[in-house]
Every structure is written in C-alpha cells, then in structure tokens.
Amino acid sequence: MKIKTRFICNQCAATTSQWAGQCTQCGAWNAICEESVVNVSKHARMGHYASERSIVTEALDVVLDTEVRMDCGLSELNRVLGGGLVDGSVVLIGGDPGIGKSTLLLQTLANLSLQQKVLYVTGEESLQQVAQRAKRLQLPLKGLRLLAETQVEVIIEHARKELPRVIVIDSVQTIFTDTINSAPGGVSQVREAAAQLVRFAKMTQTAVFLVGHVTKEGALAGPRVLEHMVDSVLYFEGQSDSRFRVIRAIKNRFGAVNELGVFAMTDKGLKEVANPSAIFLSRQPEPAPGSAVMVTWEGTRSMLVEVQALVDETQGSIKRVTAGLEHHRLAILLAVLHRHGGIVTSDQDVFINVVGGVKVSETGSDLALLAAVVSSLRNRIFASDTIIFGEVGLAGEIRPVQSGQERLKEAIKHGFKRAIIPEANAPKGSMGIEVHAVKHLQDMLALIN
C-alpha cells in the first residue's frame, strides 16, 4: 500500500501534482490544498455495494411510485422541502456555528420518531450532550435513536441493522472512510463519505440529512461537487442579535428553489413563524424618510419587507453599503437614477438595509430601493399604507414582475391601501386597493414629489 501526496481544489475537486495559487479548472484563488491518499483495491472502493448490481432498464418499464412525503412536524421546513421529506432524498443543510442546525434537525427527528424509525448520528457531540439538549427542549425521547460514530462504513452497517427511515449526519465534515488515508474534513474524505451515504440512501430509500459547515464567505465548506451529489441544499441564515432564523432552499429536486421558511429561536427550540411579513415590517410609531415597503416573492409565496435607505453627504471617499440586497445591483440602479431621473448621488454616501435580516435577491425590489433612496435624499415621507414593487431596466422603464396579483393580495391582507407597481402588473378590475401603475422611472418620481 503506497501513500501519495496530491493537491486538490476544495471548490471543484480538481487534482494537480503541485500547489498553485489559482485552480486551473475553476479559477478559484487559494483553494488548492495538500492531501495524502492511498491506493486501494477495487473491492475496497466498492465496500458494501460489491454484491449489488445495476441493470439497464427501458424507460417504459420503470415503475413510477406515487411520491410520498413525510411530515417533519415543522410546517416551515415542510414548505422549504417542497411539501415534506421524500423517501431516499439526501438534504444538505448549512449555516453558521450556533445558528440552530442541530436543534432544527433534532426537533425534526423527535417529531418523526413518533411514527417512524429514525437515527441521529453525531460526530461532533457526545450522546450525553445530544440527549441533554433534547431533554431541555422537552422533546419526546422514546424512539429517538442516537449513535456517536464518525466512520461512514460503521454508520452504514448500523443503519442496515436499525433500518431507519430517516438519518441525520451531524456533520459531514467529521465523517471519514477507511478507503482514503487522509484526515476527516478533507476534500476527498468529504466527497467519498458523502458519496457512500448517497448510494445507501438511494438503494434503501432512506432519507438522509447532512449537516455542513460554512466558510467565512458564507458558502458550504468542502468541494462544490458535494452540492451536486445531494437532492436539496438548504441554507440556515440569521443575525446573531436577532432571534429570527431563515432557512432557504438553494437547490431542490422535489420542490421550488429559493423557497423560504422562517423560524423564531426560543428556549424551547425553533418555532414556526406563520406570518413572516409581520416581523419584517417596521414597528416605528411614525413613518420616516428613506423607508419603503416592498412585496418580494420568495419561492411560492409573497412577503412584505421594509427597505431603508440613508443618503448623506460624503465626508471623504464615497460609500455604497448594502445589507440584505446585492451591492452591484445598487450601483446599477443609482446610475439609472442619474441618467433617466436626473438625480445625482455621486457626491452622496448611500446605505441600504433590509429590515429583519432577510436577504432579497429578486429584481422586483428595484423600484422600492430607488423610492427609498429618493425619499431619504429629498426628505420625503411615504404614507405608511403604501407598498411598492417592480423591476427597473437600464433605459429607466419599469418592467413587470412575476405573481403581481398575489403580491397585491398579500398587501391587502396586511391593510395596505395604496400600491405603486408596474403598469403590466396592474389588475384589470378593482381589488380594494388604490393602484398607481407606472411605465417609467419618471412616473414614480412624480408620485414622490
């Protein structure tokens, strides 16, 4: 058995014989790391699957079973997963340390254990720590099976004996396989260990949750191929000074992507937030300049969010700071505001914040963002019962957004009386809300004046 040293990219898993500052395959900088590997036999690589053979099947002969989804006991998690957990699916969930990943999955398994056989595998904590947390959260302990193990072959062997319907691996960075001679957490170890768990899940129709660490940039640690191997990728987000947590689906083979689930962290664990729009709206007693309420579309539902802008005279170098919105999008919109609205911000610092810590990535927030900027710059106040949404093009035109009617219904449900929206999204009949349909940026600016 000969041990070799190779260099591998932790973004795309490309290998090379020597270290380099930039990966030649994906172009990532400082992503090459050294790793020791050992050659193993073909039978060792196949492991438990040497006796199982695959066959070629014609598509017409494939039996299509009805998709059965398990209720996780948390409605917001069910929503993000596309309606529930699917048998044989592999879900990768990542987030910052202490955000609540282990708490969420422990609650989920405790709920499922009332009707299904489950197995919680911990590679970072002891069994006493996991059991103590479950007891503190007042979760049902009967039926909740625990295992402290880090070798993937041993985990799979226990799973074959226990026959659970759902398994949680906490975390995938601590799991290793004896077919590779390198430290746990390395690119090869994470990829091979995850591959074995994915094969086991597909062959036995066992649903698997994988907990993943994140890097300082906020991306999932380990090779990017890990995200391609699993069925769903979920990100757990939240601010350290807020008790609210947001779980977002980045990839989902069984449901909508960019679906959003909102939770509140309490002393009894995570609780679903049935009306997320209420927590993202400002609770200030009086409306203030630089504030606008927009209706954003996340996954399959609309949500009301307040965007705040602060425009102030530059005291040095110009600053463009965003929290919850894309930085480059702000630069584009400010250029459009100058060219087609005649409003100059080149001598002003612009700060943008989305209240509640939610991240908005859709272009339907463009109109509300510019409205907040102009409101702050001109010290004008929007009426507290006004909502805004719409995409702004480079020519200053206001483009329609998806699900315009659903957004208006969400605003009406929360008591809003006035809406500034793209002309193409204007309803044909009366909906009980005053609609101002705009075609160009100038039309929106005229309403502010």
N, C-alpha and C positions, 0 to 999 in steps of 0.2 A: 504494500500500500504506500504510494508515493504522494507526499504533500507538496502542493504547488502554490505559488503566490500569483495572484492576478489583481487587476484593478478594474473596478466595476462602477458604473454610473448609478447613483441612487435615485435618478429620475426616470431613466428609460431602461436600466439594467443592461446596457451595452458594456461589453468587456474589452479590455485592451491589455497589452503586455507591459505598459509603463504608465506612470502617472502623467496627467496633463491638467492644466488649469481649466480647460473647457472641453466638454464632451463633443467629440466629432460627429456623433449621431443626432443628438437633440439640441446641442448648442448651449446646454446649461453650464454655468460657471461654478467652480468649486464644488462640483457634485461627484468627482471621482474619489473613491476610497479604496484602500488596500484590503484584500481579503485572502485568507488561506483556505484552500479547498483540497479535497482528497478524492481521488478517483475511486468509484465504487462499481460493483458489478451490476449487470443488467437486472438480476433478480433482486438485488438490494434496492435499486431505484424503484422497482415495481411494488415492493413491500407487500401489503395485504391484498393487493389487487392482481397478483400474478395469476390467480386461478379464475378471474372473471374476464370473459372475452366479449368483445364487441362484435356486432354483426351489422351488415348493410341491410337497410330496410327501405322499401319503396314508400314514398310519402302517403300514398293512398292506404297503405296497410297500417299506418301508425294510429293507435287508438288514442283519441283525444278525450281525456277525462275532464269532467267538469271541475273548473278551478274552485277549490275550497279554501277559504280564508279563515284563519283563526283570529278570534277577538283577543287582542292583547290586554284588554281591561282598561286601556287608556285611549279615549276617543281621538285625541290629537295625534298620537302615534299611529293609530289605525289610518287616519287621514293621510299622513305623510307616506305610509307604506302603500297607499292606493286602495284602502278598504280593509286591511288586515294582513296578517302574516301568511305567506304562501308556503305550502309544504315543499321542501327541497330547495328553498331560496337561501342565498347567502347575503347577509346585510352587513356592510362595513359602516360603523359609526365612529366619527372622530370628533375631537373637541379639546379645548384647553384643560390642563390639570385642574381638578376640583370643580369643573363645570356641572357635573352631575351625571356623567355617562354610566358609571357603575350603579348609582342609585336608580336611574331610569330602568336599566335592564334588570336589576334585582326586583324592582316592583313588578315589572312585566312578567318575569318568571314566576314570582309568587302568585300572581293572578292566574297564570296559565296552569300552575301546579294543582289548582283546584279541580281541573278537568283533564289535564294532560300529564304525561311523564316528561319531566324536564331535568336538565343537568347544567349546573353553573360551575364552570371551570375557572379557577382563579390562579393566575401565575404571578401576581404581584402582592396579594394579601394572604394572610393565613385563614384557615377555616374559622377560627375564633373571631377574627375581625369581620368577616362576612356575616356570620351568624349574629354577632352583636349589632351590626348595622340593621339587619332585618328585624331584630327584636326591638331596636329603638324606633324604627319606622312602623312598628306594630303590624308587621306583615304576617300572613299565615305561614308557619314554619313546617307544618306537616305536608309532606310530599315534595318539599324543596330539597333536591339532592345536590350536594356540594362535592367538589373534587379539587384538591390542590396539586396541580401537576403542570409541567412545562414541556415534556416530551410529547410530540404530536402522535407518535406511534402508540404510546401508552394511553393517551386520551382516546384515540380511536378504538383501541381494544376495550376500554371501559365502556365506551358508547355502544359497541356491539353487544356487550353483555346487558347493559341497562336498557337499551332500546328506547331512548328518549325521543320525543317528537320535536323538542326544541333544545338547542345547546347554546350557551353563551361562553365565548372565549375571551377572558379579560386578563391580558391583552395579547394581540397577535405578535407584538414586538418581543414578548417574553417567551414565546413558543419556539422550540427548535426541533430539528430532525437529526437523527444519528447518521443519516446518509451523507451529511455535509459536515466537514470538520472546520467550523468557524463559530464565532461567538453568536449567541442569540441576539436578535435585533439587526444583524447584518442583512444586506440586500438579498443574498442568496438564501439565507435561512428564512426570512420573512416570505419570500416568494415560494419556496418549496413547501414550507409548512402550510401556508395558505392553500397551495395547490392540492395538497393531500386532503385538507378539510373540505375543499370544494368538491373533490371527487367523491368523498364519503357522503356529503350532503346530497349529491345528485343520484348516487346509486341506492341510497337508503331512504330518500325522500324526507330527510331530517332537515328542519330549518335551523340555520346557524347564524348567530350574531357574533361578529368580530369587532372588538373594541380596538381602535387605533389611536396612536399618539399623533400629535400635530407638531410641525416645526415652528420656529419663531416667526416665520412668514405666514403661519396660519394654514398651511397645506398639510395633508396627511403625510406622515413620515413613512419612509420606505420607498420601494420602487413604484413608479406610476402604473406599472403593469398590474399592480395589486388592485387598482380601481377597475381595470378591465376584466379581471377574473371574477369579480363578485357581481351579484344581480342588482344590488342597490347600494348607493353611497349616501350617507346622511351626515350632515354637519351639525354639531350642537354648539350654539352660539349664545353669548350673553355677556353683559358687562359685570365686572367684579363688584361694583357698587349698586347693582340692581338685583332684585330677587326674581326677575322675569328671565326666562330662558326660551330660546327659539331653536327649533330643530327644522332643518331644511333638507329636502331631497335634491341632491345634485345629479344623481343617476338613479333610474328606477325602471326595470324591465317589466314591472307589473303595475305601473301607475304613472301619474303625471310627474314630470320633473319640476323643480322649483316650488313644489308644494311646501306649505309652511304649517308647523304646529307650534303652539305657544303654551308654555307651562309657567307656573309660579313655584318657586322653591319655598317650602315651609318646613317646620320642624317635624312634620310627618311625611316628608318626601315631596315629590313633584306632584302638583295638582294641575289639571287641565284648566285653561282659560277659555271659557265658552264664547266670550265676546272680546276678541283681541283689539278691535277698533277702540274700545273704551279706554284701554290702558295706554294707547299710543297717542291719544289726543291730550292737549294741554289742559291742565287744571287751574291755570291762572284765572283770577276773577274777572279781569278785563282784557280784551284783545289789545295787542301791542304791534307796533310797526315791525315789518320783517317776518311776519308769521303768516303762513298759508296752509290750508288743509287740503290734501290731495287724496284721491282714491286710487290706490295701487292694486294691481291684480297679481296675486301670488298663487300659482298652481291652479286650483279650481274655485277660488273664492276671492272676493274683493275685500279690501281692508282700508280703513281710514287712518291716515298717518299725517302728523303735523310736521312740516318742514320749516325750519327757522333760518333766517339769513341776517348777518350782521355786516354792513358795509361801512367802512370807516376810512378816513383819510390816511394815506400811507405815511408812516414815520420811518422811512428807510427803504429797504427792499420790499417789493410788492409780495404779498402773501395771498395764496389761494389754498384754503384748508377746507376739507370736507370730512364729515363723519356720517357714514351711512349711505353716501352717494359716491359715484365714480368721479375721481379727481379730473380725469381727462375730459369727461363729459361737461364739467363745469367750464373748462377753458373754451370749449367749442361754443357753448351757449352764450358766454359773455361776448365772444366775437360776433355772434349773430345779433345779440342785443345792440352792439355798437354799430354794425353795418346796416341793419334793417330797422332798428329802433331809434338810432341817433343818441343812445345813452352811453356815455363814456365811463368806463370803470378802470382804465389803465393807471389812474392815479389813486386808486382805492384798494384797500385790503378787503377781501371777500371771504367770509367764514360761513360755512353751511353745516347745519346739524339736523339730523332726523331724530325727532323725539322718541325716546323709549329704547334706543339702541338697535332698532330694526335696520336691516340693510336693504335698500331699494336699488334694483339693477335694471328695471324696465325703463324704456324711453317715455312712457306715459307720465313720468314725473317732470318732464322738461318744462311744461307751462307753469306748473306750480312753483318750480325752482326760480324761474325768471320773475314771476309775480312777487315772490318773497324778496328777491334782490331789489327790485324797483320799489317795493314798499318800504324797505329799510333805507334806501338811498334818498327817497323823496319824503320820508317820514309820514307815509300814508297808511291808514289802518284799514284792513279788510274787515267787513262785517263778519261776526263770529259764526253766522249761519251760512257761509259761502264755501263751496268746495270747488276745486279746480283739477282738471286733468287734461292731458293732451301732449302729443309729440311735436316738437319744433324742428322743422327742416332747415337746411343751410340757407335756403332762399327766404327764410322768415315765414314760410307757410306753416299752418297748423294742421298736422296730419291726424287722422283718426287712430284710435287705439282699439284693441280687442275688448269685447264684452262691455261696451259702453252702457247698455241698458241695465246690466247687472250692477255696474258701479253706481248709477243713479239710484237704483232701488236701495242699495246699502246706505247711501247718503240720506235718503228719505227716511229710512228706518231709524236713523240717529238724529232726526229732527232738523236737518238742513233744508233751507228754503230757497237757496239760490245756487246756481251752478254755472261755471264758465267752462265750456267744453268745445271740442272741435265741431265744426258745422256738420261734418259727415256723421257724427255720433248723436246729433240732435234727434230726439224722439218725434215721431210723426203726430202723436196725439198728446194730450195732457197727462202728466204723471203726478201732478200735485207739487211740482217744484218749478220755480222760475228759471228758465234756461236761457243763457246768453251764448249763442253759437258764434264762434269766431273763425275766420278763414285765414287771417294773417296776424303776425305779431303786433302790428299797429292797432288792430281791433282790440286786443287785450289791454294794451297800454292806454287806449282811450277810456276803457272802463275804470282803470285805476285813477286816472285824472278826474 
